Amino acid sequence: MKTGIDTIWEDRKRILGMPISMTKYYLSEDRLFVQTGLISMKIEETLLYRVSDISVRVGLFQRIFGVGTIIIHSSDKSTPHIDLVNVKEPLVVKELIHKHVETMKVSRNIRVSEFLDDGPTAPDPCTHAEHK
């Protein structure tokens, strides 16, 4: 990436395991970039401290070609969902991204609280009229 930003990891979307696509992925210390296009280029940027979830999906053909898709969810309004499609060594890259996400959250003193919704709450049996 020719922007003066130091990158930690770079890859392209691979077709049949070969990096011949016009989609490029870059990871810097604090951001993840997705660059698409040849004639008309678009670069999407996500701040790492906004990442909330990372997972990996590897289908049969992806496994044959040694690639996988990294799925990233973030609180970023413009790009809440990012798929890094057909990247080489997806589990290694996922861990690299995770490490930098955690580092950025700690450096910005961000704590993540997850609230689990167990669905509708059952009424307390002792508060019904027949129990009074």
C-alpha positions in Angstrom: 0.0 0.0 0.0 1.6 3.2 -1.1 0.3 5.6 1.6 3.3 5.7 4.0 1.5 3.4 6.5 3.6 0.6 7.8 1.8 -2.7 7.2 2.1 -5.8 9.4 0.3 -8.1 7.0 -0.8 -7.9 3.4 -2.6 -10.4 1.1 -4.9 -10.5 -1.9 -8.2 -12.3 -2.4 -7.0 -15.5 -4.0 -8.6 -17.3 -6.9 -7.8 -21.0 -7.1 -5.1 -20.3 -4.4 -3.4 -17.7 -6.6 -3.2 -14.0 -5.5 -4.5 -12.7 -8.9 -7.5 -10.7 -7.7 -7.8 -6.9 -7.5 -8.9 -7.1 -3.9 -6.1 -6.4 -1.4 -6.1 -6.6 2.4 -3.7 -4.7 4.7 -3.3 -4.7 8.4 -1.4 -1.9 10.2 -0.9 -1.4 13.9 -4.3 0.3 14.4 -6.3 -0.3 11.2 -7.5 -2.9 8.7 -7.8 -1.8 5.1 -9.7 -3.5 2.2 -8.8 -2.1 -1.2 -10.9 -3.1 -4.3 -10.8 -2.2 -7.9 -8.3 -1.6 -10.7 -9.6 1.4 -12.7 -11.8 2.9 -9.9 -10.1 2.1 -6.6 -12.0 2.0 -3.3 -10.2 1.7 0.1 -12.3 0.9 3.2 -10.7 1.4 6.6 -11.7 0.0 10.0 -10.2 1.0 13.3 -9.1 -2.1 15.1 -10.4 -1.0 18.5 -13.9 -1.1 17.0 -13.7 -4.8 16.1 -16.1 -6.8 18.2 -15.9 -10.4 16.8 -13.6 -12.4 14.5 -14.3 -15.8 13.1 -12.9 -18.1 10.3 -14.8 -20.1 7.7 -13.0 -22.7 5.6 -15.0 -24.5 3.0 -14.0 -27.7 1.1 -12.5 -26.0 -1.9 -10.9 -23.4 0.3 -9.2 -26.2 2.3 -8.0 -27.8 -1.0 -6.3 -24.5 -2.0 -5.1 -23.6 1.5 -7.2 -20.5 2.0 -10.1 -19.4 4.1 -12.4 -16.4 4.9 -12.0 -14.3 8.0 -15.2 -12.7 9.1 -15.0 -9.5 11.1 -17.8 -7.7 12.9 -17.2 -4.2 14.2 -19.0 -1.2 15.7 -18.0 0.9 12.7 -21.0 2.5 11.1 -19.8 2.4 7.5 -18.3 -1.1 7.6 -19.9 -3.2 10.3 -19.1 -6.4 8.5 -15.9 -7.3 6.7 -15.1 -10.5 4.9 -11.4 -11.2 4.1 -12.1 -13.7 1.4 -9.7 -16.5 0.4 -6.7 -15.4 2.4 -3.7 -17.7 2.9 -3.3 -19.1 6.4 -6.6 -17.8 7.7 -6.1 -19.1 11.3 -2.7 -17.5 11.6 -4.0 -14.2 10.2 -7.1 -14.3 12.5 -4.8 -14.6 15.5 -2.6 -11.7 14.3 -5.6 -9.5 13.9 -7.0 -10.6 17.3 -3.7 -9.7 19.0 -3.7 -6.2 17.5 -7.3 -5.7 18.2 -6.7 -6.4 21.9 -3.6 -4.3 22.0 -5.5 -1.3 20.5 -8.4 -1.8 23.0 -5.9 -1.8 25.9 -4.1 1.2 24.7 -7.3 3.2 24.4 -8.5 1.9 27.7 -11.6 0.3 26.2 -13.5 -2.4 28.0 -16.0 -4.5 26.2 -19.1 -5.6 28.0 -21.4 -8.2 26.5 -24.9 -8.5 27.6 -26.5 -11.8 26.8 -30.2 -11.9 26.0 -31.8 -15.1 27.4 -35.0 -14.3 25.7 -38.2 -13.4 27.5 -38.1 -13.6 31.2 -40.5 -16.2 32.7 -42.8 -14.7 35.3 -42.0 -15.4 38.9 -44.5 -18.1 40.1 -44.7 -16.6 43.5 -46.1 -13.3 42.2 -49.2 -14.8 40.5 -52.6 -14.2 42.1 -53.2 -17.8 42.9 -50.1 -18.0 45.1 -51.1 -15.0 47.2 
